[in-house]
Amino acid sequence: MRRFRTSWSLCLLSVCLLAGPAAAFNQPSVNLGFTSFLDGGPPAGPGLYLTEYLQYYTADKLADLPIPDAEVDVTVSLTQVIYQSNTEILPGARWGLNAMLPVVFIDSDPLPETDSGFGDLLVGPFLQWDPIMGSQGPLMLNRIELQTIWPTGKYDEDQALNPGSNHFSFNPYWAATVFIGPKVTASWRLHYLWNDKNEDGGARYIQPGQAWHGNFTAAVEVVPKTLRIGVNGYFFDQLTHTRVDGSSIDDDERVFAIGPGAVWHINQDMHLFLNAYKESSAEHRPEGERYNLRFVWHL
């Protein structure tokens, strides 16, 4: 099953971007908690998929930013279209294409200078490998996607929070699901993030540092072919410092989150995911709670 920052993560989505070197929070929106169970493969084989996400994020702490009683509430509506072909281009691997576009609504206090609107466009070609089979059924599903984030979202350097990042990012990932037993699965999606320069962020340029981030889950099937419940989580860890006009800024962003989740297999072509996350150990970014609803439809 597929995602999106995302995420698709988009957010997706690490949903808060504070522009400017003094404010930190320079990383773009990525897939933090958007995807979860059975992420290593599509639920119904090749074809066209439409996925709708609704994510609500609320935070009352902006870690390492001296703003008392800060509150940020972000709602993200994300539309994703996925096509997986039935054409094998490498042994056991079939090509596909993923595209996602978020709409972001931001409410913050005491930061009135915020904006809402379309976020950045995510596009990525991918290779989906056929299941690795055992004597009792599938053992593993996995996929690699060369995901890109394009600066098409709304951005204003005079706003404290923006839906768009105003720079290109390369965000490839590897997603996999392993079948531990007849009813138990574990899944993960591991991303690398490289960011280009933002040349409109209150300095000559700002280049957010490189990072890695991921989603992880474990689930058990409680109603055969109908309902899985489990635990889901995500992390974000910035690996290199942000650069402002050539100088390194020690504002590396980190966060960890975990919580309960479930997936309802309505039928073979329709699936509904529900996930909740509680964040902790945040550095130089918001720390709060995230709730995600995701509907996958095989057309």
N, C-alpha and C positions, 0 to 999 in steps of 0.2 A: 504494500500500500504506500501511497505517495503523500508527500506533503503538499509547504512553502512553506521568512522573513519575511516555515518556515516556516517554521518555518520552520508556506511557504512559504521559525523559524522564527516571507518576510515575515515575523515577527515575528515566522516570521519576525519573530519580530522583537527585537529589542527596540521598543517603540519610542524612546525619548532621545532626542538629539539637541543638545545645547550648543549652539554655535559660538565659537570664540575661544581663544586659548585660556582666558581666565576662568571660564565656566566649566571646562572639561566636558565629559559626556560627548565625545566627538565621534564615537563609533556609529556606523549606519545601522539601520534596522535589519536584523537577521532572524532566522528561524530559531526562536527560543520557545519550545513547547507547542508549536503548531502541529507537528507530526509526532506520532507515538507508536501505537501497537501495530504489529505486522507491517512494518515500514519497508521491509526488504523486497517487496514485490507488489504488483497490482492485484486487487482482489478477484478479478475476473478475466485475467489474461489480456492479450493484445486488444487494441481498439481505442476509442475516444472516451475520455473521462472528463467530467465537470465536477469540480470541488468548490464548495462554498465554506468559508471560515467566518466565524464571529468570535473575536477575542476581546475580553475586557481586562485591563491592567490598572491596578490602583496601588499607589505608593505614598507613604507619609514620611519617607526618609530619603534624602538625597545625599548619599554617602560622600563624605569628604568635601562637601560644599557648605559653606557657613550661611545657610538660610534657615532660620528657625521656623518650626511649624509648617514646613513645606508640604504640599500635597499635589500629586499629579494623578489624573484619571485619563486613561486613553482607551478608546474603543476603536477596533480595527475590523473592517469588513473586507475580506479578501476573496477574490475570484481567481480560480486556477483552472487552466485547460491543459490536459495532458494527452498526447497521442503516443501510443506505443505500437510500432509496426510489428508485423509478423515476419519481417525479413531479417535473416541471420547474416550479419556482416563480419563477425568473428565467431570462432567455434563456441556455440552455445549462447551467443550474445546477440540481442536484437536492439536496433536503434529506436530512439524515441525523442520527443521534444516536449519540454515543459515551459509554460508561461504563466506568470502570476502578476496581478495588479491589485494593490491595496487602496482602500479609502480610509483615511485616518482622521479621527475626531479627538481633539486634545482639550482638556480643561485643567488648569493649574492655578495654584494659589501658594505664595504671593507673587507669582510670575504672570502678570496679565498679558505680556507680550508673547502670545502663542498663536499658532495658526493651525488650520485644518484643511484637508483636501486630499487629492490623490498623492499616494506615495510613489516610490521608485518602482520601475518595471523590472521584474526578474525573468530572465530567459536562460534556458539551459538545455543543450543536447545531452542525452544520456544513453548508456548501454545497460540493458536489463538482461542478466544471465538467467538461463533456464534453471529450475530447481535442482539442487543436488539431492539425489534420491537415495533412500536406504531401503531395507527390506520391508519396513513397516510404513513407508511413506516419505514425504520430504524431510530432509535434514537441514537445509539452508537455502534461503533466497538472498540475492544481493544485487546491488546496482551501483554504478558510478555515474555521477552527473557533473559536467563542467558548467556550473551555474555562474551567471554574471548578473550584476545589479547595475542598472543604467539610471543616470541622474535625471529622470523625467518627472520626479515628484515636485510638489510645490515647495519653494524655498525662498526665504527672505532673510538676509543677513541681519536685519534689524529686529527679527523675532527671536525670542529665547528658545522656543521649541518649534520645530518644523517637521512636516510629514516626509520631506525629501532630504537627502544627504548632500546633494550638490557635488557629488564626485562618483566616479566609476569604482566598482569593487569586483574582484574575482573571488568567488566563494564556492569552490568545488567541494563535493562530499562523497563519502562512501556510506551507503545504507545497507543493513543486513538484518535478517531475522533467522534465528536458529530455533529448531523444534527440539526442546529438551526431553519431552515425553509426549504421550498421546494428547495431552490437554494443556501443556505448559510451553510457552514461547518467551523468548527474550529478543529484543530489537534494539538497534542503535543507529544513529546517523551522526557521523563525524565530519565536521567542516574545517577547512582552512580558509582564512580570510586575509586578503591583501587589498589595501585601499590606495586609490590614487589621490592626488592633491585636490583640496577644496580651495579655490583661489578667491572666494568671496566670503570668507568666514571671519572678517574683522582683522585680518593680517594679510601679508602678501600671499601666503599660502599656509594651509594647515593640512598635514597628512597624517591621519590616524594610524596608529601602530598596527602591525600584523597581529593576528589572534587565531586561536582555535576554539571551537565551540561544538556542542553536541547535545542530542536528545537521547535518552535511554529509557527502556521500559522492561517490565516483566509482567506476564499476564497468565491467567488460568481460565480455561473454558468451563463455565459453570452451567450453562445450558447448551447442549450440543448444537453446533452450527448456528447459534443464535446470540449468545451473550458471553463476553469475556470481561473480567474485571482484573485490576492489577494496580501496580505502582508505576508512576512516570516521573521523569525528572529531566533537568537540563543544566548545563554549565556554560560559562563564557570566561575565557582566560586570555588576556592580552599578553603577547609575547615580546613585543618591542615597543619602545617609547613612541609617543606621538611627536612629530616634528613640526615646529612652527618657525617659518622663515629660516630653516636650516638648523635650528637649535632643538635639542631633545627636551621634552617635557615629561616629568615623572608623574603621569596621571593614568597609569595602566588600569584598565577596567576589568573587574572580576565579579562573578556572582555564581551562586549555586542555588538550585531549587528542586523540590521534590513534593509529591502529593499523590492522591488517588486518581484513578481513571477507569473508564469502561468503554467498550465498543459494542454496539448493537448491530448485528448483521440482519437487516430487515429482510433481505433476500440476497441472491448471489450478486445482484447489480447495484444494490443500495446499502450504504453502511453509515452509521452515525456514531461519532466519537465524542466523548465528554471527558475533559481533563481539568484538574485543578492543581495549582502549584503555589507553594510558599517559599519565598526567596530568603536567603541568608548569606552572610559573609560577603556582602557587597562592598566593593571598593570603587570610588570615583564614578558611581552610577546610581540610579534609583534602586531601592530595595522595597519590595511589596509583595502583592499577590496577583496571580494571573489565572483567568478562567477561559477555557477554550471549548468551542462547539464547532464540529467539523462534519460536513455531509459530503459523502463521495457517491457519485452516480456514474455508472458505466452505461454510456448511451448506446 
